[in-house]
Amino acid sequence: MKRTITVLALCSMLFALCFSVEAQQPAGIPRIGILSGVSGSVFSARVEALRQRLRELGYVEEKNIVIEYRYAEGKGERLPDLVAELVRLKVDIIVTIGPGPTLAAKKASGTIPIVFAGASDPVGTGIVSSLARPGGNITGLSLMAPDLDGKRLELLKEAVPKIARVAFLWRSSGSRGNLPLTDMEAAAKALGLKLLSLEVRSLDDFEGAFARAKKERAQALITTTGSLINTQQRRVLDFAAKNRLPAIYHYSEFAEAGGLMSYGPNNADVFRRAADFVDKILKGAKPADLPVQQATKFELIINLKAAKQIGLTIPASVLARADRVIK
């Protein structure tokens, strides 16, 4: 009898505890899900820009808004499970980082509003049918990444005029398929450069790609966007430094972490604008009625520490065009 009473008492205590925990999440507070294909540390500055803008708009985390963070850590196969968790939590909006997470969220729900914070090519990857009329439950910001590949190669050539063979580290994705390579080959041809294709499809491909770059005597390196390459940031940077390869990257995080140069959208600005989308949707706007916006601020970052490490002098004309110089 005493044992039965003890068990019942324990059950009652557990029930009360569970009820107390649930009570800590007041009903009616918006819940935002953030879904990324990489680790939280890779794009932490971007997420902080989003949170800062939300605070400016009156949304204080754990006070009148809840943010659920889900990171795939570079393992794309985890994305369906992670987005399923957000759906089960009944989040009000899912903010996605990268095409993989965006497509996973789109597949998982046709009703929960989705805001992609900087998709490289939302039309080409099948995220939306058009920028002006995204339709359905999804909208966000385009990074215009495919349009910038040629510009990056041009900047690399200006910084290192003597280069002739450039290694291109890339991964095919979405409906664009091999278009990144085709576009870069055209840009290389226009600049009189020979392009060495280094396609990677998994973590196992990087060593082979690096070995080929060395065998073919690549004189410089350029990368494209994608979570696979982003998760291997340190690996790529170390390869370029060890082999004294001048390199230009797609995201500022690479230059800030020790890469020579980066050129692309100002991602802090992109994520702040993503917060504006979140605000509008929470106030009743429908994603289908919010056209996809383009990145408007772009920045060239040059890391002089990296230049010194590989024995390179950046021309004054290129330095003068930099938005930020890391010394």
Secondary structure as a PSIPRED ss2 file (coil, helix, strand):
# PSIPRED VFORMAT (PSIPRED V4.0)

   1 M C   1.000  0.000  0.000
   2 K H   0.000  1.000  0.000
   3 R H   0.000  1.000  0.000
   4 T H   0.000  1.000  0.000
   5 I H   0.000  1.000  0.000
   6 T H   0.000  1.000  0.000
   7 V H   0.000  1.000  0.000
   8 L H   0.000  1.000  0.000
   9 A H   0.000  1.000  0.000
  10 L H   0.000  1.000  0.000
  11 C H   0.000  1.000  0.000
  12 S H   0.000  1.000  0.000
  13 M H   0.000  1.000  0.000
  14 L H   0.000  1.000  0.000
  15 F H   0.000  1.000  0.000
  16 A H   0.000  1.000  0.000
  17 L H   0.000  1.000  0.000
  18 C H   0.000  1.000  0.000
  19 F H   0.000  1.000  0.000
  20 S H   0.000  1.000  0.000
  21 V H   0.000  1.000  0.000
  22 E H   0.000  1.000  0.000
  23 A H   0.000  1.000  0.000
  24 Q C   1.000  0.000  0.000
  25 Q C   1.000  0.000  0.000
  26 P C   1.000  0.000  0.000
  27 A C   1.000  0.000  0.000
  28 G C   1.000  0.000  0.000
  29 I C   1.000  0.000  0.000
  30 P C   1.000  0.000  0.000
  31 R E   0.000  0.000  1.000
  32 I E   0.000  0.000  1.000
  33 G E   0.000  0.000  1.000
  34 I E   0.000  0.000  1.000
  35 L E   0.000  0.000  1.000
  36 S E   0.000  0.000  1.000
  37 G C   1.000  0.000  0.000
  38 V C   1.000  0.000  0.000
  39 S C   1.000  0.000  0.000
  40 G C   1.000  0.000  0.000
  41 S C   1.000  0.000  0.000
  42 V C   1.000  0.000  0.000
  43 F C   1.000  0.000  0.000
  44 S H   0.000  1.000  0.000
  45 A H   0.000  1.000  0.000
  46 R H   0.000  1.000  0.000
  47 V H   0.000  1.000  0.000
  48 E H   0.000  1.000  0.000
  49 A H   0.000  1.000  0.000
  50 L H   0.000  1.000  0.000
  51 R H   0.000  1.000  0.000
  52 Q H   0.000  1.000  0.000
  53 R H   0.000  1.000  0.000
  54 L H   0.000  1.000  0.000
  55 R H   0.000  1.000  0.000
  56 E H   0.000  1.000  0.000
  57 L C   1.000  0.000  0.000
  58 G C   1.000  0.000  0.000
  59 Y C   1.000  0.000  0.000
  60 V C   1.000  0.000  0.000
  61 E E   0.000  0.000  1.000
  62 E C   1.000  0.000  0.000
  63 K C   1.000  0.000  0.000
  64 N C   1.000  0.000  0.000
  65 I E   0.000  0.000  1.000
  66 V E   0.000  0.000  1.000
  67 I E   0.000  0.000  1.000
  68 E E   0.000  0.000  1.000
  69 Y E   0.000  0.000  1.000
  70 R E   0.000  0.000  1.000
  71 Y E   0.000  0.000  1.000
  72 A C   1.000  0.000  0.000
  73 E C   1.000  0.000  0.000
  74 G C   1.000  0.000  0.000
  75 K C   1.000  0.000  0.000
  76 G H   0.000  1.000  0.000
  77 E H   0.000  1.000  0.000
  78 R H   0.000  1.000  0.000
  79 L H   0.000  1.000  0.000
  80 P H   0.000  1.000  0.000
  81 D H   0.000  1.000  0.000
  82 L H   0.000  1.000  0.000
  83 V H   0.000  1.000  0.000
  84 A H   0.000  1.000  0.000
  85 E H   0.000  1.000  0.000
  86 L H   0.000  1.000  0.000
  87 V H   0.000  1.000  0.000
  88 R H   0.000  1.000  0.000
  89 L C   1.000  0.000  0.000
  90 K C   1.000  0.000  0.000
  91 V C   1.000  0.000  0.000
  92 D C   1.000  0.000  0.000
  93 I E   0.000  0.000  1.000
  94 I E   0.000  0.000  1.000
  95 V E   0.000  0.000  1.000
  96 T E   0.000  0.000  1.000
  97 I E   0.000  0.000  1.000
  98 G C   1.000  0.000  0.000
  99 P H   0.000  1.000  0.000
 100 G H   0.000  1.000  0.000
 101 P H   0.000  1.000  0.000
 102 T H   0.000  1.000  0.000
 103 L H   0.000  1.000  0.000
 104 A H   0.000  1.000  0.000
 105 A H   0.000  1.000  0.000
 106 K H   0.000  1.000  0.000
 107 K H   0.000  1.000  0.000
 108 A H   0.000  1.000  0.000
 109 S C   1.000  0.000  0.000
 110 G C   1.000  0.000  0.000
 111 T C   1.000  0.000  0.000
 112 I C   1.000  0.000  0.000
 113 P C   1.000  0.000  0.000
 114 I E   0.000  0.000  1.000
 115 V E   0.000  0.000  1.000
 116 F E   0.000  0.000  1.000
 117 A E   0.000  0.000  1.000
 118 G E   0.000  0.000  1.000
 119 A E   0.000  0.000  1.000
 120 S C   1.000  0.000  0.000
 121 D C   1.000  0.000  0.000
 122 P C   1.000  0.000  0.000
 123 V C   1.000  0.000  0.000
 124 G C   1.000  0.000  0.000
 125 T C   1.000  0.000  0.000
 126 G C   1.000  0.000  0.000
 127 I C   1.000  0.000  0.000
 128 V C   1.000  0.000  0.000
 129 S C   1.000  0.000  0.000
 130 S C   1.000  0.000  0.000
 131 L C   1.000  0.000  0.000
 132 A C   1.000  0.000  0.000
 133 R C   1.000  0.000  0.000
 134 P C   1.000  0.000  0.000
 135 G C   1.000  0.000  0.000
 136 G C   1.000  0.000  0.000
 137 N C   1.000  0.000  0.000
 138 I E   0.000  0.000  1.000
 139 T E   0.000  0.000  1.000
 140 G E   0.000  0.000  1.000
 141 L E   0.000  0.000  1.000
 142 S E   0.000  0.000  1.000
 143 L C   1.000  0.000  0.000
 144 M C   1.000  0.000  0.000
 145 A H   0.000  1.000  0.000
 146 P H   0.000  1.000  0.000
 147 D H   0.000  1.000  0.000
 148 L H   0.000  1.000  0.000
 149 D H   0.000  1.000  0.000
 150 G H   0.000  1.000  0.000
 151 K H   0.000  1.000  0.000
 152 R H   0.000  1.000  0.000
 153 L H   0.000  1.000  0.000
 154 E H   0.000  1.000  0.000
 155 L H   0.000  1.000  0.000
 156 L H   0.000  1.000  0.000
 157 K H   0.000  1.000  0.000
 158 E H   0.000  1.000  0.000
 159 A H   0.000  1.000  0.000
 160 V C   1.000  0.000  0.000
 161 P C   1.000  0.000  0.000
 162 K C   1.000  0.000  0.000
 163 I C   1.000  0.000  0.000
 164 A C   1.000  0.000  0.000
 165 R E   0.000  0.000  1.000
 166 V E   0.000  0.000  1.000
 167 A E   0.000  0.000  1.000
 168 F E   0.000  0.000  1.000
 169 L E   0.000  0.000  1.000
 170 W E   0.000  0.000  1.000
 171 R C   1.000  0.000  0.000
 172 S C   1.000  0.000  0.000
 173 S E   0.000  0.000  1.000
 174 G H   0.000  1.000  0.000
 175 S H   0.000  1.000  0.000
 176 R H   0.000  1.000  0.000
 177 G E   0.000  0.000  1.000
 178 N C   1.000  0.000  0.000
 179 L H   0.000  1.000  0.000
 180 P H   0.000  1.000  0.000
 181 L H   0.000  1.000  0.000
 182 T H   0.000  1.000  0.000
 183 D H   0.000  1.000  0.000
 184 M H   0.000  1.000  0.000
 185 E H   0.000  1.000  0.000
 186 A H   0.000  1.000  0.000
 187 A H   0.000  1.000  0.000
 188 A H   0.000  1.000  0.000
 189 K H   0.000  1.000  0.000
 190 A H   0.000  1.000  0.000
 191 L C   1.000  0.000  0.000
 192 G C   1.000  0.000  0.000
 193 L C   1.000  0.000  0.000
 194 K E   0.000  0.000  1.000
 195 L E   0.000  0.000  1.000
 196 L E   0.000  0.000  1.000
 197 S E   0.000  0.000  1.000
 198 L E   0.000  0.000  1.000
 199 E E   0.000  0.000  1.000
 200 V C   1.000  0.000  0.000
 201 R C   1.000  0.000  0.000
 202 S C   1.000  0.000  0.000
 203 L H   0.000  1.000  0.000
 204 D H   0.000  1.000  0.000
 205 D H   0.000  1.000  0.000
 206 F H   0.000  1.000  0.000
 207 E H   0.000  1.000  0.000
 208 G H   0.000  1.000  0.000
 209 A H   0.000  1.000  0.000
 210 F H   0.000  1.000  0.000
 211 A H   0.000  1.000  0.000
 212 R H   0.000  1.000  0.000
 213 A H   0.000  1.000  0.000
 214 K H   0.000  1.000  0.000
 215 K H   0.000  1.000  0.000
 216 E C   1.000  0.000  0.000
 217 R C   1.000  0.000  0.000
 218 A C   1.000  0.000  0.000
 219 Q C   1.000  0.000  0.000
 220 A E   0.000  0.000  1.000
 221 L E   0.000  0.000  1.000
 222 I E   0.000  0.000  1.000
 223 T E   0.000  0.000  1.000
 224 T C   1.000  0.000  0.000
 225 T C   1.000  0.000  0.000
 226 G C   1.000  0.000  0.000
 227 S H   0.000  1.000  0.000
 228 L H   0.000  1.000  0.000
 229 I H   0.000  1.000  0.000
 230 N H   0.000  1.000  0.000
 231 T H   0.000  1.000  0.000
 232 Q C   1.000  0.000  0.000
 233 Q H   0.000  1.000  0.000
 234 R H   0.000  1.000  0.000
 235 R H   0.000  1.000  0.000
 236 V H   0.000  1.000  0.000
 237 L H   0.000  1.000  0.000
 238 D H   0.000  1.000  0.000
 239 F H   0.000  1.000  0.000
 240 A H   0.000  1.000  0.000
 241 A H   0.000  1.000  0.000
 242 K H   0.000  1.000  0.000
 243 N C   1.000  0.000  0.000
 244 R C   1.000  0.000  0.000
 245 L C   1.000  0.000  0.000
 246 P C   1.000  0.000  0.000
 247 A E   0.000  0.000  1.000
 248 I E   0.000  0.000  1.000
 249 Y E   0.000  0.000  1.000
 250 H C   1.000  0.000  0.000
 251 Y C   1.000  0.000  0.000
 252 S H   0.000  1.000  0.000
 253 E H   0.000  1.000  0.000
 254 F H   0.000  1.000  0.000
 255 A H   0.000  1.000  0.000
 256 E H   0.000  1.000  0.000
 257 A C   1.000  0.000  0.000
 258 G C   1.000  0.000  0.000
 259 G C   1.000  0.000  0.000
 260 L C   1.000  0.000  0.000
 261 M E   0.000  0.000  1.000
 262 S E   0.000  0.000  1.000
 263 Y E   0.000  0.000  1.000
 264 G E   0.000  0.000  1.000
 265 P E   0.000  0.000  1.000
 266 N C   1.000  0.000  0.000
 267 N H   0.000  1.000  0.000
 268 A H   0.000  1.000  0.000
 269 D H   0.000  1.000  0.000
 270 V H   0.000  1.000  0.000
 271 F H   0.000  1.000  0.000
 272 R H   0.000  1.000  0.000
 273 R H   0.000  1.000  0.000
 274 A H   0.000  1.000  0.000
 275 A H   0.000  1.000  0.000
 276 D H   0.000  1.000  0.000
 277 F H   0.000  1.000  0.000
 278 V H   0.000  1.000  0.000
 279 D H   0.000  1.000  0.000
 280 K H   0.000  1.000  0.000
 281 I H   0.000  1.000  0.000
 282 L H   0.000  1.000  0.000
 283 K C   1.000  0.000  0.000
 284 G C   1.000  0.000  0.000
 285 A C   1.000  0.000  0.000
 286 K C   1.000  0.000  0.000
 287 P H   0.000  1.000  0.000
 288 A H   0.000  1.000  0.000
 289 D H   0.000  1.000  0.000
 290 L C   1.000  0.000  0.000
 291 P C   1.000  0.000  0.000
 292 V C   1.000  0.000  0.000
 293 Q E   0.000  0.000  1.000
 294 Q E   0.000  0.000  1.000
 295 A C   1.000  0.000  0.000
 296 T C   1.000  0.000  0.000
 297 K C   1.000  0.000  0.000
 298 F E   0.000  0.000  1.000
 299 E E   0.000  0.000  1.000
 300 L E   0.000  0.000  1.000
 301 I E   0.000  0.000  1.000
 302 I E   0.000  0.000  1.000
 303 N E   0.000  0.000  1.000
 304 L H   0.000  1.000  0.000
 305 K H   0.000  1.000  0.000
 306 A H   0.000  1.000  0.000
 307 A H   0.000  1.000  0.000
 308 K H   0.000  1.000  0.000
 309 Q H   0.000  1.000  0.000
 310 I C   1.000  0.000  0.000
 311 G C   1.000  0.000  0.000
 312 L C   1.000  0.000  0.000
 313 T C   1.000  0.000  0.000
 314 I C   1.000  0.000  0.000
 315 P C   1.000  0.000  0.000
 316 A H   0.000  1.000  0.000
 317 S H   0.000  1.000  0.000
 318 V H   0.000  1.000  0.000
 319 L H   0.000  1.000  0.000
 320 A C   1.000  0.000  0.000
 321 R C   1.000  0.000  0.000
 322 A C   1.000  0.000  0.000
 323 D C   1.000  0.000  0.000
 324 R E   0.000  0.000  1.000
 325 V E   0.000  0.000  1.000
 326 I E   0.000  0.000  1.000
 327 K C   1.000  0.000  0.000
